[in-house]
Amino acid sequence: MMSHAAYVLSCYAVAAATVAGLVLWVIGDGRARRRELQALEAAGIRRRSAEAPGGVSK
């Protein structure tokens, strides 16, 4: 059987790998969304949050 310390360390390793994977996924997804926004803005498509007050587009 597995010792208690080995079990605890393996659980910590799995948890750390999971958290690291999620962090890398969020960073990669954020970069992808930023590139998509830049491509849309370069094509002339603007975000609603970039509109002037009163709903008048720039």
N, CA, C, O and CB atoms as a CASP TS submission, in Angstrom:
PFRMAT TS
TARGET T0000
AUTHOR 0000-0000-0000
METHOD Language model
MODEL 1
PARENT N/A
ATOM      1  N   MET     1       0.830  -1.196   0.000  1.00  0.00           N
ATOM      2  CA  MET     1       0.000   0.000   0.000  1.00  0.00           C
ATOM      3  C   MET     1       0.869   1.252   0.000  1.00  0.00           C
ATOM      4  O   MET     1       2.063   1.208   0.297  1.00  0.00           O
ATOM      5  CB  MET     1      -0.941   0.002   1.211  1.00  0.00           C
ATOM      6  N   MET     2       0.249   2.338  -0.333  1.00  0.00           N
ATOM      7  CA  MET     2       0.922   3.626  -0.405  1.00  0.00           C
ATOM      8  C   MET     2       0.990   4.246   0.991  1.00  0.00           C
ATOM      9  O   MET     2       0.044   4.151   1.774  1.00  0.00           O
ATOM     10  CB  MET     2       0.193   4.573  -1.392  1.00  0.00           C
ATOM     11  N   SER     3       2.124   4.880   1.286  1.00  0.00           N
ATOM     12  CA  SER     3       2.235   5.547   2.582  1.00  0.00           C
ATOM     13  C   SER     3       1.390   6.816   2.576  1.00  0.00           C
ATOM     14  O   SER     3       1.027   7.343   1.524  1.00  0.00           O
ATOM     15  CB  SER     3       3.716   5.876   2.911  1.00  0.00           C
ATOM     16  N   HIS     4       1.094   7.283   3.764  1.00  0.00           N
ATOM     17  CA  HIS     4       0.264   8.489   3.890  1.00  0.00           C
ATOM     18  C   HIS     4       0.944   9.692   3.234  1.00  0.00           C
ATOM     19  O   HIS     4       0.293  10.467   2.531  1.00  0.00           O
ATOM     20  CB  HIS     4      -0.025   8.791   5.375  1.00  0.00           C
ATOM     21  N   ALA     5       2.240   9.849   3.460  1.00  0.00           N
ATOM     22  CA  ALA     5       2.967  10.993   2.902  1.00  0.00           C
ATOM     23  C   ALA     5       2.964  10.952   1.375  1.00  0.00           C
ATOM     24  O   ALA     5       2.803  11.986   0.727  1.00  0.00           O
ATOM     25  CB  ALA     5       4.413  11.019   3.426  1.00  0.00           C
ATOM     26  N   ALA     6       3.141   9.772   0.805  1.00  0.00           N
ATOM     27  CA  ALA     6       3.137   9.658  -0.654  1.00  0.00           C
ATOM     28  C   ALA     6       1.764  10.010  -1.211  1.00  0.00           C
ATOM     29  O   ALA     6       1.660  10.662  -2.250  1.00  0.00           O
ATOM     30  CB  ALA     6       3.541   8.236  -1.089  1.00  0.00           C
ATOM     31  N   TYR     7       0.718   9.581  -0.526  1.00  0.00           N
ATOM     32  CA  TYR     7      -0.646   9.899  -0.960  1.00  0.00           C
ATOM     33  C   TYR     7      -0.884  11.408  -0.920  1.00  0.00           C
ATOM     34  O   TYR     7      -1.411  11.983  -1.873  1.00  0.00           O
ATOM     35  CB  TYR     7      -1.681   9.172  -0.074  1.00  0.00           C
ATOM     36  N   VAL     8      -0.499  12.040   0.174  1.00  0.00           N
ATOM     37  CA  VAL     8      -0.702  13.481   0.324  1.00  0.00           C
ATOM     38  C   VAL     8       0.109  14.241  -0.723  1.00  0.00           C
ATOM     39  O   VAL     8      -0.403  15.173  -1.344  1.00  0.00           O
ATOM     40  CB  VAL     8      -0.311  13.943   1.746  1.00  0.00           C
ATOM     41  N   LEU     9       1.364  13.854  -0.922  1.00  0.00           N
ATOM     42  CA  LEU     9       2.203  14.534  -1.911  1.00  0.00           C
ATOM     43  C   LEU     9       1.665  14.346  -3.330  1.00  0.00           C
ATOM     44  O   LEU     9       1.701  15.273  -4.139  1.00  0.00           O
ATOM     45  CB  LEU     9       3.640  14.017  -1.827  1.00  0.00           C
ATOM     46  N   SER    10       1.168  13.150  -3.626  1.00  0.00           N
ATOM     47  CA  SER    10       0.609  12.944  -4.964  1.00  0.00           C
ATOM     48  C   SER    10      -0.661  13.773  -5.161  1.00  0.00           C
ATOM     49  O   SER    10      -0.905  14.269  -6.261  1.00  0.00           O
ATOM     50  CB  SER    10       0.308  11.453  -5.195  1.00  0.00           C
ATOM     51  N   CYS    11      -1.461  13.928  -4.124  1.00  0.00           N
ATOM     52  CA  CYS    11      -2.658  14.772  -4.217  1.00  0.00           C
ATOM     53  C   CYS    11      -2.278  16.234  -4.430  1.00  0.00           C
ATOM     54  O   CYS    11      -2.893  16.929  -5.239  1.00  0.00           O
ATOM     55  CB  CYS    11      -3.519  14.631  -2.948  1.00  0.00           C
ATOM     56  N   TYR    12      -1.262  16.697  -3.703  1.00  0.00           N
ATOM     57  CA  TYR    12      -0.789  18.067  -3.901  1.00  0.00           C
ATOM     58  C   TYR    12      -0.253  18.252  -5.318  1.00  0.00           C
ATOM     59  O   TYR    12      -0.482  19.292  -5.935  1.00  0.00           O
ATOM     60  CB  TYR    12       0.299  18.418  -2.870  1.00  0.00           C
ATOM     61  N   ALA    13       0.455  17.258  -5.835  1.00  0.00           N
ATOM     62  CA  ALA    13       1.006  17.356  -7.189  1.00  0.00           C
ATOM     63  C   ALA    13      -0.113  17.433  -8.224  1.00  0.00           C
ATOM     64  O   ALA    13      -0.035  18.225  -9.163  1.00  0.00           O
ATOM     65  CB  ALA    13       1.922  16.156  -7.486  1.00  0.00           C
ATOM     66  N   VAL    14      -1.147  16.618  -8.060  1.00  0.00           N
ATOM     67  CA  VAL    14      -2.276  16.651  -8.990  1.00  0.00           C
ATOM     68  C   VAL    14      -2.990  17.997  -8.904  1.00  0.00           C
ATOM     69  O   VAL    14      -3.355  18.570  -9.930  1.00  0.00           O
ATOM     70  CB  VAL    14      -3.264  15.497  -8.693  1.00  0.00           C
ATOM     71  N   ALA    15      -3.189  18.504  -7.693  1.00  0.00           N
ATOM     72  CA  ALA    15      -3.859  19.796  -7.523  1.00  0.00           C
ATOM     73  C   ALA    15      -3.023  20.922  -8.133  1.00  0.00           C
ATOM     74  O   ALA    15      -3.567  21.808  -8.792  1.00  0.00           O
ATOM     75  CB  ALA    15      -4.121  20.076  -6.028  1.00  0.00           C
ATOM     76  N   ALA    16      -1.706  20.894  -7.918  1.00  0.00           N
ATOM     77  CA  ALA    16      -0.833  21.927  -8.474  1.00  0.00           C
ATOM     78  C   ALA    16      -0.829  21.871  -9.999  1.00  0.00           C
ATOM     79  O   ALA    16      -0.851  22.912 -10.656  1.00  0.00           O
ATOM     80  CB  ALA    16       0.598  21.769  -7.934  1.00  0.00           C
ATOM     81  N   ALA    17      -0.802  20.671 -10.563  1.00  0.00           N
ATOM     82  CA  ALA    17      -0.832  20.533 -12.020  1.00  0.00           C
ATOM     83  C   ALA    17      -2.155  21.040 -12.583  1.00  0.00           C
ATOM     84  O   ALA    17      -2.177  21.667 -13.642  1.00  0.00           O
ATOM     85  CB  ALA    17      -0.610  19.067 -12.429  1.00  0.00           C
ATOM     86  N   THR    18      -3.251  20.776 -11.890  1.00  0.00           N
ATOM     87  CA  THR    18      -4.563  21.243 -12.331  1.00  0.00           C
ATOM     88  C   THR    18      -4.633  22.765 -12.310  1.00  0.00           C
ATOM     89  O   THR    18      -5.104  23.380 -13.267  1.00  0.00           O
ATOM     90  CB  THR    18      -5.667  20.651 -11.449  1.00  0.00           C
ATOM     91  N   VAL    19      -4.167  23.372 -11.226  1.00  0.00           N
ATOM     92  CA  VAL    19      -4.187  24.833 -11.114  1.00  0.00           C
ATOM     93  C   VAL    19      -3.281  25.453 -12.177  1.00  0.00           C
ATOM     94  O   VAL    19      -3.652  26.444 -12.806  1.00  0.00           O
ATOM     95  CB  VAL    19      -3.743  25.282  -9.698  1.00  0.00           C
ATOM     96  N   ALA    20      -2.095  24.873 -12.379  1.00  0.00           N
ATOM     97  CA  ALA    20      -1.184  25.398 -13.398  1.00  0.00           C
ATOM     98  C   ALA    20      -1.808  25.295 -14.786  1.00  0.00           C
ATOM     99  O   ALA    20      -1.680  26.212 -15.597  1.00  0.00           O
ATOM    100  CB  ALA    20       0.156  24.644 -13.361  1.00  0.00           C
ATOM    101  N   GLY    21      -2.478  24.187 -15.057  1.00  0.00           N
ATOM    102  CA  GLY    21      -3.149  24.026 -16.339  1.00  0.00           C
ATOM    103  C   GLY    21      -4.237  25.056 -16.552  1.00  0.00           C
ATOM    104  O   GLY    21      -4.368  25.613 -17.642  1.00  0.00           O
ATOM    105  N   LEU    22      -5.022  25.312 -15.511  1.00  0.00           N
ATOM    106  CA  LEU    22      -6.086  26.312 -15.612  1.00  0.00           C
ATOM    107  C   LEU    22      -5.521  27.713 -15.819  1.00  0.00           C
ATOM    108  O   LEU    22      -6.064  28.491 -16.604  1.00  0.00           O
ATOM    109  CB  LEU    22      -6.958  26.283 -14.359  1.00  0.00           C
ATOM    110  N   VAL    23      -4.441  28.037 -15.125  1.00  0.00           N
ATOM    111  CA  VAL    23      -3.810  29.353 -15.287  1.00  0.00           C
ATOM    112  C   VAL    23      -3.309  29.523 -16.718  1.00  0.00           C
ATOM    113  O   VAL    23      -3.521  30.566 -17.336  1.00  0.00           O
ATOM    114  CB  VAL    23      -2.642  29.530 -14.284  1.00  0.00           C
ATOM    115  N   LEU    24      -2.638  28.488 -17.245  1.00  0.00           N
ATOM    116  CA  LEU    24      -2.148  28.566 -18.621  1.00  0.00           C
ATOM    117  C   LEU    24      -3.298  28.679 -19.616  1.00  0.00           C
ATOM    118  O   LEU    24      -3.190  29.398 -20.609  1.00  0.00           O
ATOM    119  CB  LEU    24      -1.293  27.342 -18.950  1.00  0.00           C
ATOM    120  N   TRP    25      -4.383  27.983 -19.360  1.00  0.00           N
ATOM    121  CA  TRP    25      -5.550  28.039 -20.242  1.00  0.00           C
ATOM    122  C   TRP    25      -6.148  29.451 -20.248  1.00  0.00           C
ATOM    123  O   TRP    25      -6.475  29.985 -21.308  1.00  0.00           O
ATOM    124  CB  TRP    25      -6.615  27.005 -19.799  1.00  0.00           C
ATOM    125  N   VAL    26      -6.289  30.049 -19.065  1.00  0.00           N
ATOM    126  CA  VAL    26      -6.863  31.395 -18.969  1.00  0.00           C
ATOM    127  C   VAL    26      -5.959  32.412 -19.665  1.00  0.00           C
ATOM    128  O   VAL    26      -6.448  33.295 -20.370  1.00  0.00           O
ATOM    129  CB  VAL    26      -7.074  31.791 -17.489  1.00  0.00           C
ATOM    130  N   ILE    27      -4.659  32.294 -19.475  1.00  0.00           N
ATOM    131  CA  ILE    27      -3.726  33.216 -20.130  1.00  0.00           C
ATOM    132  C   ILE    27      -3.803  33.060 -21.646  1.00  0.00           C
ATOM    133  O   ILE    27      -3.876  34.053 -22.371  1.00  0.00           O
ATOM    134  CB  ILE    27      -2.280  32.970 -19.639  1.00  0.00           C
ATOM    135  N   GLY    28      -3.787  31.831 -22.121  1.00  0.00           N
ATOM    136  CA  GLY    28      -3.869  31.590 -23.561  1.00  0.00           C
ATOM    137  C   GLY    28      -5.180  32.065 -24.158  1.00  0.00           C
ATOM    138  O   GLY    28      -5.199  32.635 -25.248  1.00  0.00           O
ATOM    139  N   ASP    29      -6.280  31.832 -23.447  1.00  0.00           N
ATOM    140  CA  ASP    29      -7.585  32.259 -23.938  1.00  0.00           C
ATOM    141  C   ASP    29      -7.685  33.782 -23.960  1.00  0.00           C
ATOM    142  O   ASP    29      -8.264  34.350 -24.886  1.00  0.00           O
ATOM    143  CB  ASP    29      -8.702  31.665 -23.072  1.00  0.00           C
ATOM    144  N   GLY    30      -7.128  34.446 -22.950  1.00  0.00           N
ATOM    145  CA  GLY    30      -7.134  35.908 -22.924  1.00  0.00           C
ATOM    146  C   GLY    30      -6.362  36.490 -24.091  1.00  0.00           C
ATOM    147  O   GLY    30      -6.786  37.472 -24.700  1.00  0.00           O
ATOM    148  N   ARG    31      -5.226  35.882 -24.403  1.00  0.00           N
ATOM    149  CA  ARG    31      -4.438  36.353 -25.551  1.00  0.00           C
ATOM    150  C   ARG    31      -5.192  36.142 -26.858  1.00  0.00           C
ATOM    151  O   ARG    31      -5.163  36.995 -27.744  1.00  0.00           O
ATOM    152  CB  ARG    31      -3.083  35.630 -25.608  1.00  0.00           C
ATOM    153  N   ALA    32      -5.865  35.003 -26.971  1.00  0.00           N
ATOM    154  CA  ALA    32      -6.639  34.726 -28.190  1.00  0.00           C
ATOM    155  C   ALA    32      -7.780  35.726 -28.346  1.00  0.00           C
ATOM    156  O   ALA    32      -8.018  36.223 -29.447  1.00  0.00           O
ATOM    157  CB  ALA    32      -7.197  33.288 -28.164  1.00  0.00           C
ATOM    158  N   ARG    33      -8.495  36.028 -27.250  1.00  0.00           N
ATOM    159  CA  ARG    33      -9.588  37.005 -27.331  1.00  0.00           C
ATOM    160  C   ARG    33      -9.052  38.380 -27.684  1.00  0.00           C
ATOM    161  O   ARG    33      -9.688  39.105 -28.449  1.00  0.00           O
ATOM    162  CB  ARG    33     -10.363  37.067 -26.006  1.00  0.00           C
ATOM    163  N   ARG    34      -7.889  38.760 -27.142  1.00  0.00           N
ATOM    164  CA  ARG    34      -7.293  40.057 -27.448  1.00  0.00           C
ATOM    165  C   ARG    34      -6.948  40.149 -28.934  1.00  0.00           C
ATOM    166  O   ARG    34      -7.171  41.184 -29.562  1.00  0.00           O
ATOM    167  CB  ARG    34      -6.034  40.291 -26.588  1.00  0.00           C
ATOM    168  N   ARG    35      -6.396  39.052 -29.504  1.00  0.00           N
ATOM    169  CA  ARG    35      -6.092  39.039 -30.941  1.00  0.00           C
ATOM    170  C   ARG    35      -7.370  39.141 -31.770  1.00  0.00           C
ATOM    171  O   ARG    35      -7.395  39.839 -32.784  1.00  0.00           O
ATOM    172  CB  ARG    35      -5.321  37.761 -31.317  1.00  0.00           C
ATOM    173  N   GLU    36      -8.426  38.453 -31.348  1.00  0.00           N
ATOM    174  CA  GLU    36      -9.705  38.535 -32.064  1.00  0.00           C
ATOM    175  C   GLU    36     -10.261  39.955 -32.039  1.00  0.00           C
ATOM    176  O   GLU    36     -10.752  40.448 -33.054  1.00  0.00           O
ATOM    177  CB  GLU    36     -10.726  37.563 -31.453  1.00  0.00           C
ATOM    178  N   LEU    37     -10.185  40.615 -30.882  1.00  0.00           N
ATOM    179  CA  LEU    37     -10.660  41.998 -30.791  1.00  0.00           C
ATOM    180  C   LEU    37      -9.845  42.923 -31.688  1.00  0.00           C
ATOM    181  O   LEU    37     -10.404  43.799 -32.349  1.00  0.00           O
ATOM    182  CB  LEU    37     -10.598  42.488 -29.341  1.00  0.00           C
ATOM    183  N   GLN    38      -8.535  42.734 -31.714  1.00  0.00           N
ATOM    184  CA  GLN    38      -7.694  43.567 -32.577  1.00  0.00           C
ATOM    185  C   GLN    38      -8.045  43.356 -34.045  1.00  0.00           C
ATOM    186  O   GLN    38      -8.072  44.312 -34.821  1.00  0.00           O
ATOM    187  CB  GLN    38      -6.208  43.257 -32.341  1.00  0.00           C
ATOM    188  N   ALA    39      -8.315  42.106 -34.430  1.00  0.00           N
ATOM    189  CA  ALA    39      -8.686  41.829 -35.822  1.00  0.00           C
ATOM    190  C   ALA    39     -10.026  42.466 -36.162  1.00  0.00           C
ATOM    191  O   ALA    39     -10.188  43.021 -37.248  1.00  0.00           O
ATOM    192  CB  ALA    39      -8.743  40.314 -36.076  1.00  0.00           C
ATOM    193  N   LEU    40     -10.983  42.394 -35.252  1.00  0.00           N
ATOM    194  CA  LEU    40     -12.289  43.003 -35.494  1.00  0.00           C
ATOM    195  C   LEU    40     -12.180  44.523 -35.579  1.00  0.00           C
ATOM    196  O   LEU    40     -12.793  45.142 -36.449  1.00  0.00           O
ATOM    197  CB  LEU    40     -13.275  42.608 -34.390  1.00  0.00           C
ATOM    198  N   GLU    41     -11.401  45.124 -34.680  1.00  0.00           N
ATOM    199  CA  GLU    41     -11.242  46.574 -34.707  1.00  0.00           C
ATOM    200  C   GLU    41     -10.500  47.016 -35.967  1.00  0.00           C
ATOM    201  O   GLU    41     -10.795  48.080 -36.513  1.00  0.00           O
ATOM    202  CB  GLU    41     -10.494  47.054 -33.455  1.00  0.00           C
ATOM    203  N   ALA    42      -9.542  46.214 -36.435  1.00  0.00           N
ATOM    204  CA  ALA    42      -8.835  46.539 -37.675  1.00  0.00           C
ATOM    205  C   ALA    42      -9.773  46.452 -38.874  1.00  0.00           C
ATOM    206  O   ALA    42      -9.572  47.139 -39.876  1.00  0.00           O
ATOM    207  CB  ALA    42      -7.637  45.599 -37.873  1.00  0.00           C
ATOM    208  N   ALA    43     -10.799  45.604 -38.771  1.00  0.00           N
ATOM    209  CA  ALA    43     -11.777  45.467 -39.854  1.00  0.00           C
ATOM    210  C   ALA    43     -12.851  46.544 -39.785  1.00  0.00           C
ATOM    211  O   ALA    43     -13.738  46.590 -40.637  1.00  0.00           O
ATOM    212  CB  ALA    43     -12.425  44.090 -39.807  1.00  0.00           C
ATOM    213  N   GLY    44     -12.779  47.403 -38.784  1.00  0.00           N
ATOM    214  CA  GLY    44     -13.733  48.498 -38.673  1.00  0.00           C
ATOM    215  C   GLY    44     -14.915  48.201 -37.773  1.00  0.00           C
ATOM    216  O   GLY    44     -15.828  49.018 -37.654  1.00  0.00           O
ATOM    217  N   ILE    45     -14.906  47.046 -37.141  1.00  0.00           N
ATOM    218  CA  ILE    45     -15.999  46.692 -36.235  1.00  0.00           C
ATOM    219  C   ILE    45     -15.612  47.166 -34.841  1.00  0.00           C
ATOM    220  O   ILE    45     -14.563  46.787 -34.320  1.00  0.00           O
ATOM    221  CB  ILE    45     -16.291  45.143 -36.251  1.00  0.00           C
ATOM    222  N   ARG    46     -16.453  47.987 -34.243  1.00  0.00           N
ATOM    223  CA  ARG    46     -16.149  48.562 -32.932  1.00  0.00           C
ATOM    224  C   ARG    46     -17.014  47.931 -31.854  1.00  0.00           C
ATOM    225  O   ARG    46     -18.101  47.420 -32.123  1.00  0.00           O
ATOM    226  CB  ARG    46     -16.351  50.082 -32.947  1.00  0.00           C
ATOM    227  N   ARG    47     -16.511  47.977 -30.635  1.00  0.00           N
ATOM    228  CA  ARG    47     -17.268  47.474 -29.488  1.00  0.00           C
ATOM    229  C   ARG    47     -18.300  48.494 -29.059  1.00  0.00           C
ATOM    230  O   ARG    47     -18.109  49.698 -29.234  1.00  0.00           O
ATOM    231  CB  ARG    47     -16.332  47.136 -28.316  1.00  0.00           C
ATOM    232  N   ARG    48     -19.391  48.011 -28.497  1.00  0.00           N
ATOM    233  CA  ARG    48     -20.424  48.922 -27.998  1.00  0.00           C
ATOM    234  C   ARG    48     -19.884  49.793 -26.874  1.00  0.00           C
ATOM    235  O   ARG    48     -20.318  50.933 -26.707  1.00  0.00           O
ATOM    236  CB  ARG    48     -21.646  48.136 -27.512  1.00  0.00           C
ATOM    237  N   SER    49     -18.934  49.259 -26.099  1.00  0.00           N
ATOM    238  CA  SER    49     -18.380  50.048 -25.002  1.00  0.00           C
ATOM    239  C   SER    49     -17.542  51.216 -25.516  1.00  0.00           C
ATOM    240  O   SER    49     -17.231  52.130 -24.753  1.00  0.00           O
ATOM    241  CB  SER    49     -17.535  49.162 -24.092  1.00  0.00           C
ATOM    242  N   ALA    50     -17.173  51.202 -26.794  1.00  0.00           N
ATOM    243  CA  ALA    50     -16.380  52.289 -27.378  1.00  0.00           C
ATOM    244  C   ALA    50     -17.257  53.401 -27.932  1.00  0.00           C
ATOM    245  O   ALA    50     -16.741  54.401 -28.432  1.00  0.00           O
ATOM    246  CB  ALA    50     -15.482  51.750 -28.479  1.00  0.00           C
ATOM    247  N   GLU    51     -18.579  53.243 -27.851  1.00  0.00           N
ATOM    248  CA  GLU    51     -19.487  54.273 -28.359  1.00  0.00           C
ATOM    249  C   GLU    51     -19.463  55.507 -27.466  1.00  0.00           C
ATOM    250  O   GLU    51     -19.222  55.426 -26.262  1.00  0.00           O
ATOM    251  CB  GLU    51     -20.915  53.725 -28.462  1.00  0.00           C
ATOM    252  N   ALA    52     -19.718  56.640 -28.086  1.00  0.00           N
ATOM    253  CA  ALA    52     -19.815  57.890 -27.340  1.00  0.00           C
ATOM    254  C   ALA    52     -21.125  57.894 -26.554  1.00  0.00           C
ATOM    255  O   ALA    52     -22.053  57.167 -26.909  1.00  0.00           O
ATOM    256  CB  ALA    52     -19.732  59.124 -28.294  1.00  0.00           C
ATOM    257  N   PRO    53     -21.217  58.694 -25.501  1.00  0.00           N
ATOM    258  CA  PRO    53     -22.481  58.782 -24.755  1.00  0.00           C
ATOM    259  C   PRO    53     -23.626  59.181 -25.681  1.00  0.00           C
ATOM    260  O   PRO    53     -23.454  60.022 -26.563  1.00  0.00           O
ATOM    261  CB  PRO    53     -22.359  59.798 -23.596  1.00  0.00           C
ATOM    262  N   GLY    54     -24.764  58.589 -25.484  1.00  0.00           N
ATOM    263  CA  GLY    54     -25.910  58.876 -26.331  1.00  0.00           C
ATOM    264  C   GLY    54     -26.054  57.885 -27.469  1.00  0.00           C
ATOM    265  O   GLY    54     -26.976  57.998 -28.276  1.00  0.00           O
ATOM    266  N   GLY    55     -25.145  56.903 -27.544  1.00  0.00           N
ATOM    267  CA  GLY    55     -25.249  55.867 -28.556  1.00  0.00           C
ATOM    268  C   GLY    55     -24.760  56.263 -29.927  1.00  0.00           C
ATOM    269  O   GLY    55     -25.040  55.565 -30.902  1.00  0.00           O
ATOM    270  N   VAL    56     -24.040  57.359 -30.032  1.00  0.00           N
ATOM    271  CA  VAL    56     -23.527  57.800 -31.321  1.00  0.00           C
ATOM    272  C   VAL    56     -22.161  57.162 -31.519  1.00  0.00           C
ATOM    273  O   VAL    56     -21.260  57.343 -30.699  1.00  0.00           O
ATOM    274  CB  VAL    56     -23.444  59.363 -31.404  1.00  0.00           C
ATOM    275  N   SER    57     -22.007  56.417 -32.603  1.00  0.00           N
ATOM    276  CA  SER    57     -20.734  55.755 -32.873  1.00  0.00           C
ATOM    277  C   SER    57     -19.698  56.752 -33.333  1.00  0.00           C
ATOM    278  O   SER    57     -20.024  57.804 -33.882  1.00  0.00           O
ATOM    279  CB  SER    57     -20.906  54.663 -33.917  1.00  0.00           C
ATOM    280  N   LYS    58     -18.462  56.414 -33.105  1.00  0.00           N
ATOM    281  CA  LYS    58     -17.348  57.256 -33.536  1.00  0.00           C
ATOM    282  C   LYS    58     -17.051  57.036 -34.993  1.00  0.00           C
ATOM    283  O   LYS    58     -16.141  57.660 -35.539  1.00  0.00           O
ATOM    284  CB  LYS    58     -16.105  56.981 -32.704  1.00  0.00           C
TER
END
